[in-house]
Amino acid sequence: MSDATTRADSPESTMDFHPRPRGGAPKPWAFPAPDRGELPNGLTLLTSHRPGQQVVAVEINLVAPLDAEPEGLDGVATIMARALSEGTDKHSAEEFAAELERCGATLDAHADHPGLRVSLEVPASRLPRALGLLADALRAPAFPESEIERLVRNRLDEIPHELANPARRAAMALSKELFPATARMSRPRQGTEETVARIDAAAVRAFYDAHVRPATATAVVVGDFTGVDLDAALAESLGAWSGPAAEPMKAAPVVADDTGRVVIVDRPGAVQTQLLIGRVGADRHDRVWPAQVLGTYCLGGTLTSRLDRVLREEKGYTYGVRSFSQVLRSTAPTSSEGATGAALLAISGSVDTESTVPALEDLFQVLRTLAAEGLTDDERDVAVRNLVGVAPLKYETAAAVAGTLADQVEQQLPDDFQAQLYVRLAEAGTVEATAAVVNAFPVDRLVTVLVGDAAQIAEPVKALGLGEVTVVGG
């Protein structure tokens, strides 16, 4: 036996351990408050200096809602958004793409019910140059006929794939059921084959001329501005964008019918059924929103939620079921009109065809049990820790901060809304969260959409008593 081994095994030997690391006190954190300003052309500015964020994010909100699309031209807002980067008065489409690449920048745009959103990400050192390209796209898009025709063909090619996707098909069916046929929300956001086929360069230009102007737009800029003369860069780029002053379009109140019923989108031979159960409820202007967020998370926001615990862990019906709230359109209430916004409150997931009926039965039983017994304090505490505790990680990037600030602008919320939301989430009690989620998902006021094999599921679903059952073609 070696001397080293003898000493290590000796009763007299001692070993000094390094002190065990201890967690420090958490640093205080709050969602960043932006600085507000306005350019001479009327463009509203929100900026947030975030040291260390060398990739700057820019979000442009344009008040061009889908409700403003001309009759029979659903999808023109989407085509216009995609065409903003297809050439300007200074660059062809190829040249514009090459200029963006030289900046190391990405530029995206999309249209939704509240309006258009244009997003730019670029290294801080190249921000002025990229802002110039963004300004050109907003100020003087070319909308060449050949590019518009290409974008229309691309969109027409996408539609059959969307219709073949069970989750997308369920979302379309739910919108059609919830909202009146005359409401834009009842129809696909990006248009149908019939409406998209009618779009041409003249229609895109007309929509742009009617709705895109700096006076009703907002620019959100977030990142590390060290060494960047942001005021000068904005003045020379977005500040050169001109347009007529006009009041933004006023949104009509959201009207929805949540009478309990079932719609089956028939997919003969489908081995799975896509579930989407929903209704329209309170948006972010409602004081119940924080408690509703908390309660909805407890119901189906994570792997440990009630829906997953029963349908996934106990019964093995699914890989996961989620409940969520998605703001459709949110506007500040007025004394005369009240709130005109709304959020979609929904439960989504998929199960194998044979499990469709027992899974639905158990899902609705979870809702009934929740109404009868309420949430537990442990469920509420876990939800608060998950929602509030991860917030600093969620907003580590400039893009995440800019996106949330742009959402606040789009939904006419105060600049400190997100910061106050986390405070209110932490303060919301178990009883308050229970009441909010029970009111959000009343078992007799939910529209259930099932995308699956109607021949196998229609009759047993009728026996569940969830309301009238209608079968439509897939």
Secondary structure, 3 states (H helix, E strand, C coil): CCHHHHHHHCCCCCCCCCCCCCCCCCCCCCCCCCEEEECCCCCEEEEEECCCCCEEEEEEEECCCHHHCCCCCCCHHHHHHHHCCCCECCCCHHHHHHHHHHHCCEEEEEEECCEEEEEEEEEHHHHHHHHHHHHHHHHCECCCHHHHHHHHHHHHHHHHHHHHCHHHHHHHHHHHHHCCCCCHHHCCCCCCHHHHCCCCHHHHHHHHHHHCCHHHCEEEEEECCCCCCHHHHHHHCHHHCCCCCCCCCCCCCCCCCCCCEEEEEECCCCCEEEEEEEEEECCCCCCCHHHHHHHHHHHHCCCCCHHHHHHHHHCCCCCCEEEEEEEEECCCCECCCECCCEEEEEEEEEEEHHHHHHHHHHHHHHHHHHHHHCCCHHHHHHHHHHHHHCHHHHCCCHHHHHHHHHHHHHCCCCCCHHHHHHHHHHHCCHHHHHHHHHHHCCCCCCEEEEEECHHHHHHHHHCCCCCEEEEEEC
